Structures are given as C-alpha cells and as structure tokens.
Amino acid sequence: MYYRYQLFFCINMRTSGKRCCALGDAQELRDYAKKRLKQLGLHQAGDCRANTTSCLGRCDEGPVLVIYPEGVWYHYQSKQDIDEIIAQHLMKGLKVTRLLLPDSPPDK
C-alpha cells in the first residue's frame, strides 16, 4: 500500500520545558487533519495519510509537519492553516508559501 502524500505531524513533548510541537496543540491539529481528510475522501490507500511522529528536530519553528514524497515542511497554528494545506497542497498541488519552512524544496 502506498500513498500519494504522507503527512508526518510532530507531536513531541519536551519534558525540559523548552518549546515543542506538543505545546502548539500538534496532536489535536493532527487529529483534525485526519478527520478532514476522511471527510473529503482523501485518507485512503493511494491518496493521503496523516501520521504522527516524535521529534523532527525543528521545535523552535513548530508545530511542524512534513509532507512526503516531496519533503515539504510546514509550520501551522490553527485549523484554518490545516484546511489551507489540505485545499492547496493536497488537492491542488500548490504549496502554501506563507506556511513553508526554510529548506522546503523549490517549486518545479
């Protein structure tokens, strides 16, 4: 089974008190993304999958998610940001430039 897009949401919680994705409601927003993908009929084999992961090493920019296979990195803050990523990137193949993290691959 493969997916056109795999979204990896960092949900890491740092016990040291330093900034981390979990403090930005990463789990709640990942769950929201998965729910929206299911509602839109996109969360299935051959299309999209929303996964959780521990630390992606970019906590200061978080919460963060990376979309493969392109390796596009986003930061997000709200359900509206998630909706925009789904509508633009996953449904239209367009990057959401305002949410891109540095070193995401350039447009082809």
N, CA, C and O atoms as a GROMACS GRO file, in nm:
protein
  432
    1MET      N    1   0.085  -0.117   0.000
    1MET     CA    2   0.000   0.000   0.000
    1MET      C    3   0.090   0.124   0.000
    1MET      O    4   0.186   0.132   0.077
    2TYR      N    5   0.061   0.217  -0.082
    2TYR     CA    6   0.139   0.341  -0.086
    2TYR      C    7   0.042   0.459  -0.084
    2TYR      O    8  -0.079   0.443  -0.097
    3TYR      N    9   0.099   0.576  -0.067
    3TYR     CA   10   0.019   0.699  -0.061
    3TYR      C   11   0.080   0.804  -0.151
    3TYR      O   12   0.202   0.814  -0.163
    4ARG      N   13  -0.005   0.881  -0.213
    4ARG     CA   14   0.040   0.994  -0.294
    4ARG      C   15   0.108   1.096  -0.204
    4ARG      O   16   0.212   1.151  -0.239
    5TYR      N   17   0.049   1.121  -0.088
    5TYR     CA   18   0.106   1.212   0.013
    5TYR      C   19   0.100   1.146   0.149
    5TYR      O   20  -0.001   1.086   0.186
    6GLN      N   21   0.210   1.156   0.223
    6GLN     CA   22   0.210   1.118   0.363
    6GLN      C   23   0.247   1.240   0.444
    6GLN      O   24   0.351   1.302   0.422
    7LEU      N   25   0.162   1.275   0.538
    7LEU     CA   26   0.183   1.389   0.625
    7LEU      C   27   0.233   1.337   0.759
    7LEU      O   28   0.169   1.254   0.822
    8PHE      N   29   0.348   1.388   0.801
    8PHE     CA   30   0.405   1.350   0.930
    8PHE      C   31   0.398   1.471   1.023
    8PHE      O   32   0.465   1.571   1.002
    9PHE      N   33   0.316   1.459   1.125
    9PHE     CA   34   0.296   1.564   1.224
    9PHE      C   35   0.381   1.533   1.346
    9PHE      O   36   0.362   1.429   1.410
   10CYS      N   37   0.473   1.622   1.380
   10CYS     CA   38   0.549   1.606   1.503
   10CYS      C   39   0.456   1.634   1.620
   10CYS      O   40   0.390   1.738   1.624
   11ILE      N   41   0.452   1.542   1.715
   11ILE     CA   42   0.371   1.562   1.836
   11ILE      C   43   0.460   1.552   1.961
   11ILE      O   44   0.411   1.527   2.071
   12ASN      N   45   0.590   1.572   1.943
   12ASN     CA   46   0.686   1.556   2.051
   12ASN      C   47   0.661   1.652   2.168
   12ASN      O   48   0.632   1.770   2.148
   13MET      N   49   0.672   1.598   2.289
   13MET     CA   50   0.661   1.677   2.412
   13MET      C   51   0.796   1.674   2.481
   13MET      O   52   0.845   1.568   2.519
   14ARG      N   53   0.856   1.791   2.496
   14ARG     CA   54   0.982   1.801   2.569
   14ARG      C   55   0.954   1.815   2.717
   14ARG      O   56   0.873   1.899   2.758
   15THR      N   57   1.018   1.735   2.797
   15THR     CA   58   0.997   1.742   2.942
   15THR      C   59   1.082   1.851   3.006
   15THR      O   60   1.063   1.884   3.123
   16SER      N   61   1.174   1.907   2.930
   16SER     CA   62   1.264   2.009   2.983
   16SER      C   63   1.196   2.146   2.996
   16SER      O   64   1.251   2.237   3.058
   17GLY      N   65   1.078   2.160   2.937
   17GLY     CA   66   1.011   2.289   2.939
   17GLY      C   67   1.042   2.374   2.817
   17GLY      O   68   0.982   2.480   2.798
   18LYS      N   69   1.137   2.330   2.733
   18LYS     CA   70   1.168   2.403   2.611
   18LYS      C   71   1.052   2.391   2.512
   18LYS      O   72   0.969   2.301   2.522
   19ARG      N   73   1.049   2.484   2.418
   19ARG     CA   74   0.945   2.484   2.316
   19ARG      C   75   0.941   2.350   2.243
   19ARG      O   76   1.044   2.291   2.212
   20CYS      N   77   0.818   2.304   2.215
   20CYS     CA   78   0.800   2.180   2.142
   20CYS      C   79   0.666   2.182   2.070
   20CYS      O   80   0.579   2.264   2.100
   21CYS      N   81   0.652   2.093   1.975
   21CYS     CA   82   0.530   2.090   1.894
   21CYS      C   83   0.406   2.058   1.977
   21CYS      O   84   0.298   2.111   1.949
   22ALA      N   85   0.420   1.972   2.077
   22ALA     CA   86   0.305   1.934   2.159
   22ALA      C   87   0.242   2.056   2.227
   22ALA      O   88   0.121   2.060   2.247
   23LEU      N   89   0.323   2.155   2.262
   23LEU     CA   90   0.270   2.275   2.327
   23LEU      C   91   0.190   2.362   2.230
   23LEU      O   92   0.119   2.453   2.273
   24GLY      N   93   0.201   2.335   2.100
   24GLY     CA   94   0.124   2.407   1.998
   24GLY      C   95   0.002   2.330   1.954
   24GLY      O   96  -0.047   2.351   1.843
   25ASP      N   97  -0.050   2.240   2.038
   25ASP     CA   98  -0.169   2.160   2.007
   25ASP      C   99  -0.151   2.070   1.886
   25ASP      O  100  -0.245   2.047   1.810
   26ALA      N  101  -0.030   2.019   1.867
   26ALA     CA  102   0.001   1.938   1.749
   26ALA      C  103  -0.087   1.814   1.739
   26ALA      O  104  -0.134   1.781   1.630
   27GLN      N  105  -0.110   1.744   1.850
   27GLN     CA  106  -0.192   1.622   1.844
   27GLN      C  107  -0.336   1.656   1.804
   27GLN      O  108  -0.394   1.589   1.718
   28GLU      N  109  -0.392   1.759   1.863
   28GLU     CA  110  -0.529   1.800   1.830
   28GLU      C  111  -0.540   1.839   1.682
   28GLU      O  112  -0.637   1.804   1.615
   29LEU      N  113  -0.442   1.913   1.633
   29LEU     CA  114  -0.446   1.957   1.494
   29LEU      C  115  -0.418   1.843   1.397
   29LEU      O  116  -0.473   1.842   1.287
   30ARG      N  117  -0.336   1.747   1.435
   30ARG     CA  118  -0.317   1.627   1.352
   30ARG      C  119  -0.447   1.549   1.344
   30ARG      O  120  -0.486   1.502   1.237
   31ASP      N  121  -0.514   1.533   1.459
   31ASP     CA  122  -0.642   1.461   1.461
   31ASP      C  123  -0.744   1.532   1.374
   31ASP      O  124  -0.823   1.467   1.304
   32TYR      N  125  -0.744   1.664   1.378
   32TYR     CA  126  -0.834   1.742   1.293
   32TYR      C  127  -0.802   1.717   1.145
   32TYR      O  128  -0.893   1.698   1.065
   33ALA      N  129  -0.673   1.718   1.110
   33ALA     CA  130  -0.633   1.695   0.970
   33ALA      C  131  -0.681   1.557   0.924
   33ALA      O  132  -0.735   1.545   0.814
   34LYS      N  133  -0.662   1.456   1.006
   34LYS     CA  134  -0.705   1.321   0.969
   34LYS      C  135  -0.856   1.316   0.949
   34LYS      O  136  -0.905   1.255   0.854
   35LYS      N  137  -0.929   1.380   1.039
   35LYS     CA  138  -1.075   1.385   1.028
   35LYS      C  139  -1.118   1.453   0.898
   35LYS      O  140  -1.206   1.404   0.828
   36ARG      N  141  -1.055   1.567   0.866
   36ARG     CA  142  -1.089   1.640   0.742
   36ARG      C  143  -1.055   1.556   0.619
   36ARG      O  144  -1.134   1.551   0.524
   37LEU      N  145  -0.939   1.491   0.620
   37LEU     CA  146  -0.902   1.407   0.507
   37LEU      C  147  -1.005   1.295   0.486
   37LEU      O  148  -1.040   1.263   0.373
   38LYS      N  149  -1.052   1.236   0.595
   38LYS     CA  150  -1.155   1.132   0.586
   38LYS      C  151  -1.285   1.189   0.531
   38LYS      O  152  -1.349   1.128   0.445
   39GLN      N  153  -1.325   1.306   0.581
   39GLN     CA  154  -1.448   1.370   0.533
   39GLN      C  155  -1.442   1.399   0.384
   39GLN      O  156  -1.543   1.390   0.314
   40LEU      N  157  -1.324   1.433   0.336
   40LEU     CA  158  -1.305   1.467   0.195
   40LEU      C  159  -1.277   1.344   0.108
   40LEU      O  160  -1.260   1.356  -0.014
   41GLY      N  161  -1.272   1.226   0.169
   41GLY     CA  162  -1.244   1.103   0.096
   41GLY      C  163  -1.100   1.090   0.050
   41GLY      O  164  -1.071   1.018  -0.045
   42LEU      N  165  -1.008   1.161   0.119
   42LEU     CA  166  -0.868   1.161   0.080
   42LEU      C  167  -0.780   1.070   0.165
   42LEU      O  168  -0.669   1.036   0.125
   43HIS      N  169  -0.828   1.030   0.282
   43HIS     CA  170  -0.747   0.949   0.374
   43HIS      C  171  -0.767   0.802   0.341
   43HIS      O  172  -0.845   0.732   0.406
   44GLN      N  173  -0.695   0.757   0.238
   44GLN     CA  174  -0.708   0.619   0.193
   44GLN      C  175  -0.585   0.578   0.113
   44GLN      O  176  -0.507   0.663   0.070
   45ALA      N  177  -0.570   0.450   0.094
   45ALA     CA  178  -0.457   0.398   0.016
   45ALA      C  179  -0.458   0.462  -0.122
   45ALA      O  180  -0.563   0.476  -0.184
   46GLY      N  181  -0.340   0.500  -0.168
   46GLY     CA  182  -0.326   0.562  -0.298
   46GLY      C  183  -0.345   0.712  -0.296
   46GLY      O  184  -0.322   0.778  -0.397
   47ASP      N  185  -0.386   0.767  -0.181
   47ASP     CA  186  -0.407   0.912  -0.174
   47ASP      C  187  -0.328   0.972  -0.058
   47ASP      O  188  -0.208   0.997  -0.073
   48CYS      N  189  -0.390   0.997   0.054
   48CYS     CA  190  -0.322   1.069   0.164
   48CYS      C  191  -0.331   0.990   0.295
   48CYS      O  192  -0.423   0.912   0.317
   49ARG      N  193  -0.233   1.014   0.379
   49ARG     CA  194  -0.233   0.955   0.514
   49ARG      C  195  -0.171   1.055   0.610
   49ARG      O  196  -0.065   1.112   0.582
   50ALA      N  197  -0.238   1.075   0.724
   50ALA     CA  198  -0.187   1.163   0.828
   50ALA      C  199  -0.127   1.078   0.939
   50ALA      O  200  -0.198   1.000   1.004
   51ASN      N  201   0.004   1.093   0.961
   51ASN     CA  202   0.077   1.015   1.060
   51ASN      C  203   0.128   1.105   1.172
   51ASN      O  204   0.139   1.226   1.156
   52THR      N  205   0.158   1.044   1.286
   52THR     CA  206   0.226   1.115   1.392
   52THR      C  207   0.370   1.066   1.399
   52THR      O  208   0.400   0.952   1.362
   53THR      N  209   0.455   1.153   1.447
   53THR     CA  210   0.594   1.117   1.468
   53THR      C  211   0.644   1.192   1.590
   53THR      O  212   0.585   1.291   1.633
   54SER      N  213   0.753   1.143   1.646
   54SER     CA  214   0.815   1.219   1.755
   54SER      C  215   0.902   1.327   1.692
   54SER      O  216   0.879   1.366   1.578
   55CYS      N  217   0.998   1.374   1.762
   55CYS     CA  218   1.071   1.495   1.724
   55CYS      C  219   1.127   1.492   1.582
   55CYS      O  220   1.195   1.397   1.541
   56LEU      N  221   1.097   1.597   1.508
   56LEU     CA  222   1.152   1.618   1.374
   56LEU      C  223   1.268   1.717   1.378
   56LEU      O  224   1.325   1.751   1.274
   57GLY      N  225   1.304   1.763   1.498
   57GLY     CA  226   1.422   1.847   1.515
   57GLY      C  227   1.403   1.994   1.481
   57GLY      O  228   1.500   2.067   1.464
   58ARG      N  229   1.277   2.038   1.472
   58ARG     CA  230   1.252   2.178   1.436
   58ARG      C  231   1.152   2.241   1.533
   58ARG      O  232   1.063   2.316   1.493
   59CYS      N  233   1.168   2.210   1.658
   59CYS     CA  234   1.073   2.254   1.761
   59CYS      C  235   1.057   2.405   1.768
   59CYS      O  236   0.948   2.454   1.796
   60ASP      N  237   1.164   2.479   1.744
   60ASP     CA  238   1.156   2.625   1.753
   60ASP      C  239   1.070   2.686   1.643
   60ASP      O  240   1.031   2.802   1.652
   61GLU      N  241   1.038   2.607   1.539
   61GLU     CA  242   0.957   2.656   1.429
   61GLU      C  243   0.817   2.597   1.431
   61GLU      O  244   0.737   2.621   1.340
   62GLY      N  245   0.787   2.522   1.534
   62GLY     CA  246   0.666   2.440   1.537
   62GLY      C  247   0.542   2.507   1.588
   62GLY      O  248   0.542   2.623   1.630
   63PRO      N  249   0.434   2.428   1.583
   63PRO     CA  250   0.434   2.290   1.542
   63PRO      C  251   0.462   2.275   1.393
   63PRO      O  252   0.431   2.362   1.312
   64VAL      N  253   0.522   2.160   1.359
   64VAL     CA  254   0.562   2.137   1.220
   64VAL      C  255   0.506   2.006   1.168
   64VAL      O  256   0.475   1.913   1.244
   65LEU      N  257   0.495   2.002   1.036
   65LEU     CA  258   0.463   1.878   0.966
   65LEU      C  259   0.544   1.877   0.838
   65LEU      O  260   0.578   1.982   0.784
   66VAL      N  261   0.574   1.758   0.791
   66VAL     CA  262   0.645   1.742   0.664
   66VAL      C  263   0.561   1.651   0.576
   66VAL      O  264   0.507   1.551   0.622
   67ILE      N  265   0.552   1.688   0.450
   67ILE     CA  266   0.474   1.610   0.354
   67ILE      C  267   0.570   1.541   0.258
   67ILE      O  268   0.651   1.605   0.191
   68TYR      N  269   0.558   1.410   0.253
   68TYR     CA  270   0.637   1.330   0.160
   68TYR      C  271   0.546   1.276   0.052
   68TYR      O  272   0.428   1.252   0.078
   69PRO      N  273   0.598   1.258  -0.070
   69PRO     CA  274   0.738   1.235  -0.102
   69PRO      C  275   0.819   1.360  -0.131
   69PRO      O  276   0.941   1.351  -0.144
   70GLU      N  277   0.757   1.478  -0.141
   70GLU     CA  278   0.834   1.598  -0.179
   70GLU      C  279   0.927   1.649  -0.072
   70GLU      O  280   1.026   1.716  -0.102
   71GLY      N  281   0.898   1.619   0.054
   71GLY     CA  282   0.980   1.672   0.162
   71GLY      C  283   0.951   1.819   0.188
   71GLY      O  284   1.042   1.897   0.215
   72VAL      N  285   0.823   1.858   0.179
   72VAL     CA  286   0.782   1.996   0.202
   72VAL      C  287   0.748   2.012   0.350
   72VAL      O  288   0.667   1.939   0.405
   73TRP      N  289   0.814   2.112   0.413
   73TRP     CA  290   0.798   2.138   0.555
   73TRP      C  291   0.707   2.258   0.577
   73TRP      O  292   0.723   2.362   0.513
   74TYR      N  293   0.612   2.241   0.668
   74TYR     CA  294   0.520   2.350   0.705
   74TYR      C  295   0.520   2.369   0.856
   74TYR      O  296   0.543   2.276   0.933
   75HIS      N  297   0.493   2.492   0.897
   75HIS     CA  298   0.453   2.518   1.035
   75HIS      C  299   0.307   2.560   1.027
   75HIS      O  300   0.261   2.607   0.923
   76TYR      N  301   0.235   2.544   1.135
   76TYR     CA  302   0.092   2.575   1.136
   76TYR      C  303   0.052   2.612   1.278
   76TYR      O  304   0.121   2.578   1.374
   77GLN      N  305  -0.059   2.684   1.289
   77GLN     CA  306  -0.105   2.728   1.420
   77GLN      C  307  -0.252   2.698   1.446
   77GLN      O  308  -0.297   2.702   1.561
   78SER      N  309  -0.327   2.667   1.340
   78SER     CA  310  -0.472   2.660   1.356
   78SER      C  311  -0.536   2.561   1.259
   78SER      O  312  -0.471   2.509   1.168
   79LYS      N  313  -0.663   2.536   1.281
   79LYS     CA  314  -0.740   2.452   1.190
   79LYS      C  315  -0.747   2.518   1.052
   79LYS      O  316  -0.749   2.448   0.951
   80GLN      N  317  -0.750   2.648   1.048
   80GLN     CA  318  -0.753   2.719   0.920
   80GLN      C  319  -0.625   2.694   0.841
   80GLN      O  320  -0.629   2.678   0.719
   81ASP      N  321  -0.511   2.689   0.910
   81ASP     CA  322  -0.384   2.656   0.843
   81ASP      C  323  -0.390   2.514   0.786
   81ASP      O  324  -0.348   2.491   0.673
   82ILE      N  325  -0.441   2.420   0.864
   82ILE     CA  326  -0.454   2.282   0.818
   82ILE      C  327  -0.546   2.275   0.697
   82ILE      O  328  -0.516   2.208   0.599
   83ASP      N  329  -0.660   2.345   0.704
   83ASP     CA  330  -0.753   2.347   0.591
   83ASP      C  331  -0.686   2.402   0.466
   83ASP      O  332  -0.709   2.350   0.356
   84GLU      N  333  -0.604   2.504   0.481
   84GLU     CA  334  -0.536   2.564   0.367
   84GLU      C  335  -0.434   2.467   0.307
   84GLU      O  336  -0.421   2.457   0.185
   85ILE      N  337  -0.361   2.396   0.392
   85ILE     CA  338  -0.264   2.298   0.343
   85ILE      C  339  -0.336   2.186   0.266
   85ILE      O  340  -0.291   2.144   0.160
   86ILE      N  341  -0.448   2.140   0.320
   86ILE     CA  342  -0.525   2.036   0.251
   86ILE      C  343  -0.577   2.086   0.117
   86ILE      O  344  -0.560   2.021   0.014
   87ALA      N  345  -0.641   2.204   0.119
   87ALA     CA  346  -0.702   2.256  -0.004
   87ALA      C  347  -0.600   2.291  -0.111
   87ALA      O  348  -0.623   2.264  -0.229
   88GLN      N  349  -0.490   2.349  -0.071
   88GLN     CA  350  -0.392   2.395  -0.169
   88GLN      C  351  -0.292   2.286  -0.206
   88GLN      O  352  -0.276   2.253  -0.324
   89HIS      N  353  -0.224   2.232  -0.106
   89HIS     CA  354  -0.116   2.137  -0.136
   89HIS      C  355  -0.171   2.000  -0.177
   89HIS      O  356  -0.134   1.947  -0.282
   90LEU      N  357  -0.258   1.944  -0.095
   90LEU     CA  358  -0.302   1.807  -0.120
   90LEU      C  359  -0.403   1.797  -0.234
   90LEU      O  360  -0.402   1.699  -0.309
   91MET      N  361  -0.488   1.897  -0.248
   91MET     CA  362  -0.592   1.888  -0.350
   91MET      C  363  -0.553   1.955  -0.483
   91MET      O  364  -0.600   1.914  -0.589
   92LYS      N  365  -0.467   2.056  -0.477
   92LYS     CA  366  -0.431   2.129  -0.598
   92LYS      C  367  -0.283   2.118  -0.634
   92LYS      O  368  -0.243   2.159  -0.743
   93GLY      N  369  -0.202   2.063  -0.544
   93GLY     CA  370  -0.059   2.050  -0.571
   93GLY      C  371   0.018   2.181  -0.560
   93GLY      O  372   0.128   2.193  -0.615
   94LEU      N  373  -0.039   2.279  -0.490
   94LEU     CA  374   0.024   2.410  -0.474
   94LEU      C  375   0.073   2.427  -0.331
   94LEU      O  376   0.000   2.399  -0.236
   95LYS      N  377   0.196   2.472  -0.316
   95LYS     CA  378   0.249   2.496  -0.182
   95LYS      C  379   0.184   2.620  -0.119
   95LYS      O  380   0.150   2.716  -0.188
   96VAL      N  381   0.167   2.615   0.011
   96VAL     CA  382   0.116   2.728   0.088
   96VAL      C  383   0.238   2.806   0.135
   96VAL      O  384   0.294   2.778   0.241
   97THR      N  385   0.279   2.902   0.056
   97THR     CA  386   0.408   2.969   0.079
   97THR      C  387   0.416   3.037   0.215
   97THR      O  388   0.524   3.040   0.274
   98ARG      N  389   0.309   3.092   0.264
   98ARG     CA  390   0.315   3.162   0.393
   98ARG      C  391   0.343   3.068   0.510
   98ARG      O  392   0.385   3.113   0.617
   99LEU      N  393   0.320   2.939   0.492
   99LEU     CA  394   0.343   2.841   0.598
   99LEU      C  395   0.468   2.757   0.578
   99LEU      O  396   0.501   2.674   0.662
  100LEU      N  397   0.539   2.777   0.466
  100LEU     CA  398   0.659   2.698   0.437
  100LEU      C  399   0.772   2.729   0.535
  100LEU      O  400   0.792   2.843   0.575
  101LEU      N  401   0.844   2.625   0.573
  101LEU     CA  402   0.966   2.643   0.650
  101LEU      C  403   1.083   2.654   0.553
  101LEU      O  404   1.076   2.602   0.441
  102PRO      N  405   1.189   2.720   0.595
  102PRO     CA  406   1.309   2.724   0.511
  102PRO      C  407   1.356   2.583   0.478
  102PRO      O  408   1.336   2.490   0.557
  103ASP      N  409   1.414   2.567   0.367
  103ASP     CA  410   1.470   2.445   0.310
  103ASP      C  411   1.367   2.343   0.262
  103ASP      O  412   1.399   2.226   0.245
  104SER      N  413   1.241   2.388   0.241
  104SER     CA  414   1.149   2.305   0.164
  104SER      C  415   1.194   2.312   0.020
  104SER      O  416   1.248   2.414  -0.022
  105PRO      N  417   1.174   2.206  -0.057
  105PRO     CA  418   1.221   2.210  -0.195
  105PRO      C  419   1.150   2.318  -0.277
  105PRO      O  420   1.033   2.348  -0.252
  106PRO      N  421   1.219   2.375  -0.373
  106PRO     CA  422   1.157   2.479  -0.456
  106PRO      C  423   1.050   2.419  -0.546
  106PRO      O  424   1.047   2.298  -0.569
  107ASP      N  425   0.963   2.507  -0.598
  107ASP     CA  426   0.864   2.462  -0.695
  107ASP      C  427   0.934   2.414  -0.819
  107ASP      O  428   1.038   2.467  -0.857
  108LYS      N  429   0.877   2.313  -0.882
  108LYS     CA  430   0.936   2.258  -1.004
  108LYS      C  431   0.881   2.328  -1.125
  108LYS      O  432   0.919   2.295  -1.238
   0.00000   0.00000   0.00000
